[in-house]
Amino acid sequence: MSPLEVLVIGAGKSTYFLLEYLYEYVESVNGEIYLADANSELLQKKSKGKNIKTVQLDITDQQKCFEVVRGKKLVVSMLPASMHIRVAEICLQLGVNLITASYISPEIQKMHNLVEEKGLIFLNELGVDPGLDHLSAMQALDRLRNQGNEITAFESFTGGLMAPESENPPWNYKFTWNPRNVVLAGQGGAVKFLHEGRYKYIPYQKLFRRTEIINIEGFGKFEGYANRDSLKYQQTYKLEKIKTLYRGTLRKPGFCKAWNLFVQLGLTDDSYKITNSDKLTNRDFINTFLPYHPSDSVEIKLKQYLSLQQDDIHLWEKLEYLELFKEERINLPNASPAEILESILTKKWTMKNTDKDMVAMWHKIGYRSSIGDSFEENLSMVVIGENQQKTAMAKTVGLPLAIGAKLILENKISQKGVLLPTYPEIYEPILAELKDFGIVFEEKTIE
């Protein structure tokens, strides 16, 4: 009998805890783990000191991909979301299970019947967000419903932030995840949610001024802005009759008001390229979006254009901190405004070796008891990273994925097809085991 073989494709930042967990499990059952990536240096670094077989792999090399996937019991794809479809098609043809941390794409969703017919599992959205949000929300919602309650409202917020001891004034923010996703946040679709039975929409240019203040006990206040479509999971969460449904992203207070300045200027636009962008300085870049004036400085024009007042000191400190008015060459050819902004931000928002990140998640569930009394239940989770390798983001992405992989390998998931982790047979064991790693949701009921 051939040994159990698991393939992990992608050796990036979020794989530390995933590989640690899978290596220990696969070794305990006398199996083998393979790690594939296009970057040979990453492969060497991530496999160092462990009996992990490495494969240098270009995901566009279809023949090589078939060779690497063939014979595996499970593939864990840590590739960018747009590349999962290539792996999924190969897994389907070869009869191999698949698990990812990414949103289910329409292309993969269309495979559901074929995957189910083959008795396979393609489990998606099992990272932090999406992932831990599904697990924790479904467990709480199902528990309350099973007790005879009616769910009336559901709000959910998640943020990748700096740990309190590593905060970065004046923004109190650095990139703990994909910088491009931060710059483009809120774009590409309608921001839609339900409030007291009414559909609500927020245009992108207003998104960062429509925020909620959220208090997480022990960690203080945060502000949250809406995600693109809060109603995406209304049916999945069995919330068809709900009055309020809102999902959003967490930031520290003051971030959104300052970020809104970039939105109003047009710096987050990724739809076109700026001519001779490599010849611009930071100061030129900002001036590109401001009206012409023969004598006024860039600073004066910016204040007038954005209607900044003399006492907007904290906002101005944030802009100056990023060195937006510095005569420093950008050196980024054929770049969009969003790409240039990302480049500027990366110089100030890249985490140092001594920095620690933090992942915070908060749910608010409103419900009515069988006798008509109304209650609110708050659930909160905060995880703080240890260092730049053992980050909170890597932990909250990698561990749910790894435990889910073990459930597939041990044939403990009866559902087949393209799945979300919203079934009790998936969320119950994963949440139970995550407690051993310090990933715990605190519950508080308000009458």
MARSE-450212 format. One record per residue (C-alpha): residue in one letter; x, z, y. Coordinates in Angstrom, 1 decimal, padded with zeros to 4 digits. Layout:
! residues N
rest | east | up | north
A | X | Z | Y $
...
***
This chain:
! residues 447
rest | east | up | north
M | 000.0 | 000.0 | 000.0 $
S | 001.4 | -001.0 | 003.4 $
P | 002.0 | 001.7 | 005.9 $
L | -000.4 | 002.2 | 008.8 $
E | 001.0 | 000.2 | 011.7 $
V | 000.0 | 000.6 | 015.4 $
L | 001.1 | -001.7 | 018.2 $
V | 001.2 | -000.6 | 021.9 $
I | 001.5 | -003.5 | 024.3 $
G | 002.9 | -002.5 | 027.7 $
A | 005.5 | 000.2 | 028.4 $
G | 004.7 | 001.1 | 031.9 $
K | 004.3 | 004.4 | 033.9 $
S | 001.2 | 005.6 | 032.1 $
T | 002.5 | 005.4 | 028.6 $
Y | 004.6 | 008.7 | 028.4 $
F | 001.9 | 011.0 | 026.9 $
L | 000.3 | 008.1 | 024.9 $
L | 003.5 | 007.3 | 023.1 $
E | 004.4 | 011.0 | 022.6 $
Y | 001.1 | 011.7 | 021.0 $
L | 000.9 | 008.5 | 018.9 $
Y | 004.4 | 008.8 | 017.7 $
E | 003.8 | 012.3 | 016.4 $
Y | 000.5 | 011.3 | 014.7 $
V | 001.7 | 008.0 | 013.2 $
E | 004.8 | 009.7 | 011.8 $
S | 002.7 | 012.4 | 010.2 $
V | 000.8 | 009.8 | 008.2 $
N | 004.1 | 007.9 | 007.3 $
G | 003.1 | 005.0 | 009.5 $
E | 005.0 | 002.9 | 012.0 $
I | 004.6 | 002.4 | 015.7 $
Y | 005.6 | -000.7 | 017.6 $
L | 006.1 | -001.0 | 021.3 $
A | 006.0 | -004.4 | 023.0 $
D | 006.8 | -005.3 | 026.5 $
A | 008.4 | -008.2 | 028.4 $
N | 011.0 | -005.8 | 030.0 $
S | 013.8 | -005.0 | 027.6 $
E | 015.1 | -002.1 | 029.8 $
L | 011.7 | -000.4 | 029.7 $
L | 011.5 | -000.8 | 025.9 $
Q | 014.9 | 000.8 | 025.5 $
K | 014.0 | 003.7 | 027.9 $
K | 010.6 | 004.4 | 026.3 $
S | 011.8 | 004.2 | 022.7 $
K | 015.0 | 006.2 | 023.2 $
G | 015.5 | 009.0 | 020.6 $
K | 012.4 | 008.0 | 018.6 $
N | 011.9 | 005.8 | 015.6 $
I | 009.7 | 003.3 | 017.5 $
K | 010.2 | -000.4 | 016.7 $
T | 010.4 | -002.4 | 019.9 $
V | 009.5 | -006.1 | 020.4 $
Q | 010.3 | -008.0 | 023.6 $
L | 007.1 | -009.9 | 024.1 $
D | 005.8 | -012.4 | 026.7 $
I | 002.0 | -012.1 | 026.5 $
T | 001.7 | -015.9 | 027.3 $
D | 003.6 | -016.7 | 024.1 $
Q | 000.6 | -017.0 | 021.9 $
Q | 002.5 | -017.7 | 018.7 $
K | 004.7 | -014.6 | 019.2 $
C | 001.6 | -012.6 | 020.0 $
F | 000.0 | -013.6 | 016.7 $
E | 003.2 | -012.6 | 014.8 $
V | 003.3 | -009.2 | 016.5 $
V | -000.4 | -008.3 | 016.1 $
R | -000.7 | -009.5 | 012.5 $
G | -001.0 | -006.7 | 010.0 $
K | -001.6 | -003.9 | 012.5 $
K | -004.5 | -001.4 | 012.1 $
L | -004.8 | -001.0 | 015.8 $
V | -003.6 | -002.5 | 019.1 $
V | -003.4 | -000.3 | 022.2 $
S | -003.3 | -002.6 | 025.2 $
M | -001.7 | -001.1 | 028.3 $
L | -001.5 | -004.5 | 030.1 $
P | -003.1 | -005.3 | 033.4 $
A | -006.9 | -005.6 | 032.9 $
S | -006.9 | -009.4 | 033.4 $
M | -004.6 | -009.8 | 030.4 $
H | -006.7 | -007.9 | 027.8 $
I | -008.7 | -011.0 | 027.0 $
R | -005.6 | -012.7 | 025.5 $
V | -005.0 | -009.7 | 023.2 $
A | -008.7 | -009.3 | 022.4 $
E | -009.0 | -012.9 | 021.2 $
I | -006.0 | -012.5 | 018.9 $
C | -007.3 | -009.2 | 017.6 $
L | -010.7 | -010.7 | 016.8 $
Q | -009.1 | -013.6 | 014.9 $
L | -006.8 | -011.4 | 012.9 $
G | -009.3 | -008.6 | 012.3 $
V | -007.5 | -005.8 | 014.2 $
N | -009.0 | -003.0 | 016.2 $
L | -008.3 | -002.8 | 019.9 $
I | -008.4 | 000.0 | 022.5 $
T | -007.8 | -000.2 | 026.3 $
A | -008.1 | 002.1 | 029.4 $
S | -009.6 | -000.8 | 031.5 $
Y | -013.1 | -001.8 | 032.5 $
I | -014.8 | -004.1 | 030.0 $
S | -014.6 | -007.6 | 031.3 $
P | -017.5 | -010.0 | 030.9 $
E | -015.3 | -012.1 | 028.6 $
I | -014.6 | -009.2 | 026.2 $
Q | -018.3 | -008.0 | 026.4 $
K | -019.4 | -011.4 | 025.1 $
M | -017.4 | -010.8 | 022.0 $
H | -019.5 | -007.8 | 021.0 $
N | -021.6 | -009.5 | 018.2 $
L | -018.5 | -011.1 | 016.6 $
V | -016.5 | -007.8 | 016.8 $
E | -019.5 | -005.9 | 015.3 $
E | -019.9 | -008.5 | 012.5 $
K | -016.3 | -008.1 | 011.5 $
G | -016.7 | -004.3 | 011.4 $
L | -014.1 | -003.9 | 014.2 $
I | -013.9 | -001.5 | 017.2 $
F | -012.9 | -002.7 | 020.6 $
L | -013.0 | 000.6 | 022.6 $
N | -012.6 | 000.2 | 026.3 $
E | -012.7 | 002.4 | 029.5 $
L | -010.9 | 005.3 | 027.9 $
G | -008.4 | 006.3 | 030.6 $
V | -009.1 | 008.6 | 033.5 $
D | -011.5 | 006.6 | 035.7 $
P | -012.9 | 004.9 | 033.8 $
G | -012.6 | 007.2 | 030.8 $
L | -012.6 | 010.9 | 031.5 $
D | -015.5 | 010.4 | 033.8 $
H | -017.6 | 008.9 | 031.0 $
L | -016.6 | 011.6 | 028.5 $
S | -017.3 | 014.5 | 030.7 $
A | -020.5 | 013.0 | 032.3 $
M | -022.1 | 012.0 | 029.1 $
Q | -021.4 | 015.4 | 027.4 $
A | -023.0 | 017.3 | 030.3 $
L | -025.9 | 014.9 | 030.8 $
D | -026.7 | 014.9 | 027.0 $
R | -026.5 | 018.7 | 026.9 $
L | -028.8 | 019.1 | 029.8 $
R | -031.3 | 016.6 | 028.4 $
N | -031.2 | 018.1 | 025.0 $
Q | -032.2 | 021.4 | 026.6 $
G | -035.4 | 019.8 | 027.9 $
N | -034.3 | 019.2 | 031.5 $
E | -034.9 | 016.1 | 033.6 $
I | -031.9 | 014.6 | 035.4 $
T | -032.7 | 014.0 | 039.1 $
A | -029.3 | 013.3 | 040.6 $
F | -025.8 | 012.4 | 039.6 $
E | -022.7 | 012.1 | 041.8 $
S | -019.2 | 011.6 | 040.5 $
F | -015.8 | 011.4 | 042.3 $
T | -012.2 | 010.9 | 041.1 $
G | -008.9 | 010.7 | 043.0 $
G | -005.3 | 010.2 | 042.2 $
L | -003.5 | 012.4 | 044.9 $
M | -000.5 | 014.4 | 045.7 $
A | -000.3 | 018.0 | 044.3 $
P | -000.7 | 020.7 | 047.0 $
E | 003.0 | 021.6 | 046.8 $
S | 004.1 | 018.0 | 047.3 $
E | 001.7 | 016.9 | 050.0 $
N | 003.0 | 014.4 | 052.5 $
P | 001.9 | 015.1 | 056.1 $
P | 000.4 | 013.6 | 058.1 $
W | -001.4 | 011.5 | 055.5 $
N | -001.2 | 013.9 | 052.6 $
Y | -001.0 | 010.8 | 050.3 $
K | 001.4 | 008.7 | 048.4 $
F | 000.9 | 006.0 | 045.8 $
T | 000.4 | 007.7 | 042.4 $
W | -001.0 | 004.6 | 040.8 $
N | -001.2 | 000.9 | 041.5 $
P | -000.5 | 000.4 | 045.3 $
R | -002.4 | -002.9 | 045.4 $
N | -005.6 | -001.3 | 044.1 $
V | -005.4 | 001.2 | 046.9 $
V | -004.9 | -001.4 | 049.6 $
L | -007.8 | -003.6 | 048.3 $
A | -010.2 | -000.6 | 047.5 $
G | -013.8 | -001.3 | 048.3 $
Q | -013.5 | -005.1 | 048.5 $
G | -014.9 | -007.8 | 046.3 $
G | -018.5 | -006.6 | 045.8 $
A | -021.4 | -004.8 | 047.2 $
V | -021.1 | -001.1 | 047.7 $
K | -024.4 | 000.0 | 046.3 $
F | -025.9 | 003.3 | 045.3 $
L | -029.2 | 005.2 | 045.0 $
H | -030.2 | 008.0 | 047.4 $
E | -033.6 | 009.8 | 047.0 $
G | -035.1 | 006.8 | 045.2 $
R | -033.9 | 004.2 | 047.8 $
Y | -031.2 | 001.5 | 047.3 $
K | -028.4 | 001.9 | 049.8 $
Y | -025.7 | -000.5 | 050.7 $
I | -022.5 | 000.0 | 052.7 $
P | -020.7 | -003.0 | 054.1 $
Y | -016.9 | -003.0 | 053.7 $
Q | -016.2 | -002.5 | 057.4 $
K | -018.2 | 000.7 | 057.4 $
L | -017.1 | 002.1 | 054.0 $
F | -014.4 | 004.5 | 055.2 $
R | -016.7 | 006.0 | 057.8 $
R | -019.4 | 006.9 | 055.4 $
T | -017.8 | 009.7 | 053.5 $
E | -018.9 | 013.0 | 051.8 $
I | -017.1 | 016.3 | 052.0 $
I | -016.5 | 017.9 | 048.6 $
N | -015.1 | 021.3 | 047.8 $
I | -013.3 | 021.9 | 044.6 $
E | -012.9 | 025.6 | 044.0 $
G | -009.2 | 026.6 | 044.2 $
F | -008.1 | 023.3 | 045.7 $
G | -010.1 | 023.1 | 049.0 $
K | -011.9 | 020.3 | 050.6 $
F | -011.7 | 016.6 | 049.8 $
E | -013.5 | 013.6 | 051.2 $
G | -015.1 | 010.9 | 049.1 $
Y | -016.0 | 007.3 | 049.8 $
A | -018.3 | 005.1 | 047.6 $
N | -017.2 | 002.9 | 044.8 $
R | -018.4 | -000.7 | 044.7 $
D | -021.5 | -000.4 | 042.5 $
S | -022.6 | 003.1 | 041.6 $
L | -025.5 | 001.7 | 039.6 $
K | -023.2 | 000.0 | 037.0 $
Y | -023.7 | 002.8 | 034.5 $
Q | -027.3 | 003.7 | 035.2 $
Q | -028.5 | 002.3 | 031.9 $
T | -025.4 | 003.4 | 030.0 $
Y | -025.8 | 007.0 | 031.2 $
K | -029.6 | 006.8 | 030.5 $
L | -030.4 | 007.5 | 034.1 $
E | -033.1 | 004.8 | 034.6 $
K | -035.5 | 007.2 | 036.4 $
I | -032.9 | 009.0 | 038.5 $
K | -033.4 | 009.4 | 042.3 $
T | -029.8 | 009.7 | 043.4 $
L | -026.8 | 008.0 | 041.8 $
Y | -023.4 | 007.8 | 043.6 $
R | -019.9 | 007.3 | 042.4 $
G | -016.8 | 007.5 | 044.6 $
T | -013.1 | 008.1 | 045.2 $
L | -011.5 | 011.3 | 046.5 $
R | -008.9 | 011.5 | 049.3 $
K | -007.7 | 014.4 | 051.4 $
P | -009.7 | 015.0 | 054.7 $
G | -008.6 | 012.7 | 057.5 $
F | -007.4 | 009.9 | 055.3 $
C | -010.5 | 007.7 | 055.4 $
K | -010.8 | 007.8 | 059.2 $
A | -007.2 | 006.6 | 059.6 $
W | -007.5 | 004.0 | 056.8 $
N | -010.5 | 002.6 | 058.6 $
L | -008.2 | 001.5 | 061.4 $
F | -006.5 | -000.8 | 059.0 $
V | -009.8 | -002.2 | 057.9 $
Q | -011.0 | -002.8 | 061.5 $
L | -007.7 | -004.6 | 062.3 $
G | -007.9 | -006.8 | 059.3 $
L | -004.7 | -005.6 | 057.7 $
T | -006.3 | -005.2 | 054.2 $
D | -007.4 | -008.8 | 054.0 $
D | -006.0 | -010.6 | 051.0 $
S | -007.8 | -013.9 | 051.4 $
Y | -005.2 | -015.9 | 053.4 $
K | -001.4 | -016.1 | 054.0 $
I | 000.3 | -015.5 | 057.3 $
T | 002.6 | -018.3 | 058.6 $
N | 006.3 | -017.3 | 058.7 $
S | 005.4 | -013.8 | 057.4 $
D | 009.1 | -013.3 | 056.3 $
K | 010.2 | -013.6 | 060.0 $
L | 007.9 | -010.9 | 061.3 $
T | 008.8 | -007.3 | 062.1 $
N | 006.4 | -004.5 | 061.5 $
R | 005.6 | -004.6 | 065.3 $
D | 005.0 | -008.3 | 065.2 $
F | 002.7 | -007.9 | 062.3 $
I | 000.5 | -005.4 | 064.2 $
N | 000.6 | -007.5 | 067.3 $
T | -000.6 | -010.6 | 065.3 $
F | -004.1 | -009.0 | 065.2 $
L | -004.3 | -007.9 | 068.8 $
P | -005.4 | -009.8 | 071.9 $
Y | -002.8 | -011.4 | 074.1 $
H | -001.8 | -009.5 | 077.3 $
P | 001.2 | -010.4 | 079.5 $
S | 002.4 | -006.9 | 080.1 $
D | 000.6 | -004.3 | 077.9 $
S | 002.6 | -002.9 | 075.0 $
V | 001.5 | -003.2 | 071.3 $
E | 000.7 | 000.5 | 071.4 $
I | -001.6 | 000.2 | 074.5 $
K | -003.3 | -002.9 | 073.1 $
L | -003.9 | -001.2 | 069.8 $
K | -005.4 | 001.9 | 071.4 $
Q | -007.7 | -000.3 | 073.5 $
Y | -008.7 | -002.6 | 070.6 $
L | -009.6 | 000.3 | 068.3 $
S | -011.0 | 002.5 | 071.1 $
L | -008.6 | 005.3 | 070.4 $
Q | -008.8 | 008.2 | 072.8 $
Q | -006.0 | 010.3 | 074.3 $
D | -006.9 | 013.2 | 072.1 $
D | -006.8 | 011.2 | 068.8 $
I | -003.4 | 012.8 | 068.2 $
H | -003.7 | 013.1 | 064.4 $
L | -004.7 | 009.4 | 064.0 $
W | -001.8 | 008.3 | 066.2 $
E | 000.7 | 010.5 | 064.2 $
K | -000.4 | 008.8 | 061.0 $
L | 000.3 | 005.3 | 062.5 $
E | 003.6 | 006.3 | 063.9 $
Y | 004.7 | 008.0 | 060.6 $
L | 004.4 | 004.6 | 058.9 $
E | 006.7 | 003.0 | 061.5 $
L | 004.2 | 000.3 | 062.3 $
F | 005.7 | -000.3 | 065.7 $
K | 009.3 | -000.6 | 064.5 $
E | 011.3 | -003.7 | 065.0 $
E | 012.0 | -003.9 | 061.3 $
R | 012.0 | -007.2 | 059.5 $
I | 009.3 | -007.5 | 056.8 $
N | 011.2 | -010.2 | 054.7 $
L | 008.1 | -011.1 | 052.7 $
P | 007.5 | -014.9 | 052.6 $
N | 004.0 | -016.4 | 052.3 $
A | 002.3 | -013.1 | 052.3 $
S | -001.3 | -012.0 | 053.0 $
P | -002.0 | -009.2 | 055.5 $
A | -002.8 | -006.9 | 052.5 $
E | 000.5 | -007.7 | 050.8 $
I | 002.4 | -007.0 | 054.1 $
L | 000.6 | -003.7 | 054.6 $
E | 001.3 | -002.7 | 051.0 $
S | 005.0 | -003.4 | 051.6 $
I | 005.1 | -001.3 | 054.7 $
L | 003.2 | 001.6 | 053.0 $
T | 005.4 | 001.5 | 049.9 $
K | 008.4 | 002.5 | 052.0 $
K | 006.6 | 005.7 | 053.1 $
W | 004.2 | 006.4 | 050.2 $
T | 006.5 | 006.0 | 047.2 $
M | 006.8 | 009.3 | 045.3 $
K | 010.2 | 011.0 | 045.2 $
N | 011.7 | 012.6 | 042.1 $
T | 010.7 | 016.0 | 043.3 $
D | 007.1 | 015.0 | 044.0 $
K | 004.2 | 016.0 | 041.7 $
D | 000.9 | 014.1 | 041.6 $
M | -002.6 | 015.4 | 041.0 $
V | -005.7 | 014.0 | 039.5 $
A | -009.0 | 015.5 | 040.6 $
M | -012.5 | 014.8 | 039.2 $
W | -015.8 | 016.3 | 040.3 $
H | -019.4 | 015.7 | 039.1 $
K | -022.6 | 017.0 | 040.6 $
I | -025.7 | 016.9 | 038.4 $
G | -029.1 | 017.7 | 039.8 $
Y | -031.8 | 018.5 | 037.2 $
R | -035.3 | 020.0 | 036.8 $
S | -036.2 | 022.4 | 034.0 $
S | -039.3 | 022.0 | 031.8 $
I | -041.1 | 024.5 | 034.0 $
G | -040.3 | 022.7 | 037.2 $
D | -037.4 | 024.8 | 038.6 $
S | -034.5 | 022.8 | 040.2 $
F | -030.9 | 023.4 | 039.5 $
E | -027.5 | 021.8 | 040.3 $
E | -024.5 | 021.8 | 038.0 $
N | -021.0 | 021.1 | 039.3 $
L | -018.1 | 020.1 | 037.0 $
S | -014.6 | 019.9 | 038.2 $
M | -011.2 | 019.1 | 036.7 $
V | -007.8 | 019.2 | 038.3 $
V | -004.6 | 018.2 | 036.5 $
I | -001.2 | 018.5 | 038.2 $
G | 001.8 | 016.5 | 037.0 $
E | 005.1 | 018.1 | 035.9 $
N | 007.5 | 015.4 | 037.2 $
Q | 007.9 | 011.7 | 037.8 $
Q | 007.7 | 011.0 | 034.0 $
K | 005.1 | 013.5 | 033.0 $
T | 002.7 | 012.7 | 035.7 $
A | -000.9 | 013.8 | 035.9 $
M | -002.0 | 010.2 | 036.0 $
A | 000.0 | 009.4 | 032.8 $
K | -001.5 | 012.5 | 031.1 $
T | -005.1 | 011.8 | 032.0 $
V | -004.9 | 008.1 | 031.2 $
G | -002.7 | 008.4 | 028.1 $
L | -004.1 | 011.3 | 026.2 $
P | -007.8 | 010.3 | 026.0 $
L | -006.6 | 006.9 | 024.9 $
A | -004.3 | 008.3 | 022.3 $
I | -006.9 | 010.7 | 020.8 $
G | -009.4 | 007.8 | 020.8 $
A | -006.8 | 005.7 | 018.9 $
K | -006.5 | 008.5 | 016.3 $
L | -010.3 | 008.5 | 015.8 $
I | -010.2 | 004.8 | 015.1 $
L | -007.3 | 005.1 | 012.7 $
E | -009.0 | 007.9 | 010.8 $
N | -012.3 | 005.9 | 010.6 $
K | -014.2 | 008.6 | 012.5 $
I | -016.2 | 006.2 | 014.8 $
S | -019.2 | 004.7 | 013.0 $
Q | -020.2 | 002.5 | 015.9 $
K | -018.7 | -001.1 | 015.8 $
G | -018.3 | -003.8 | 018.4 $
V | -017.3 | -003.7 | 022.0 $
L | -017.8 | 000.0 | 022.9 $
L | -017.7 | 002.5 | 025.8 $
P | -016.7 | 006.1 | 025.0 $
T | -020.2 | 007.4 | 025.7 $
Y | -021.2 | 008.4 | 022.1 $
P | -021.0 | 012.0 | 021.0 $
E | -018.8 | 011.1 | 018.0 $
I | -016.3 | 009.8 | 020.6 $
Y | -016.6 | 012.2 | 023.6 $
E | -017.0 | 015.5 | 021.7 $
P | -013.7 | 015.4 | 019.7 $
I | -011.7 | 013.9 | 022.6 $
L | -012.8 | 016.5 | 025.1 $
A | -012.3 | 019.3 | 022.6 $
E | -008.7 | 018.3 | 021.9 $
L | -007.9 | 017.6 | 025.6 $
K | -008.4 | 021.3 | 026.2 $
D | -005.3 | 022.0 | 024.2 $
F | -003.4 | 019.9 | 026.8 $
G | -004.8 | 021.7 | 029.8 $
I | -007.4 | 019.0 | 030.6 $
V | -010.5 | 021.2 | 031.1 $
F | -013.7 | 020.8 | 033.1 $
E | -014.9 | 023.9 | 034.9 $
E | -018.7 | 024.3 | 035.1 $
K | -020.8 | 026.0 | 037.7 $
T | -024.6 | 026.2 | 037.9 $
I | -026.3 | 026.6 | 041.3 $
E | -029.9 | 027.7 | 041.4 $
***
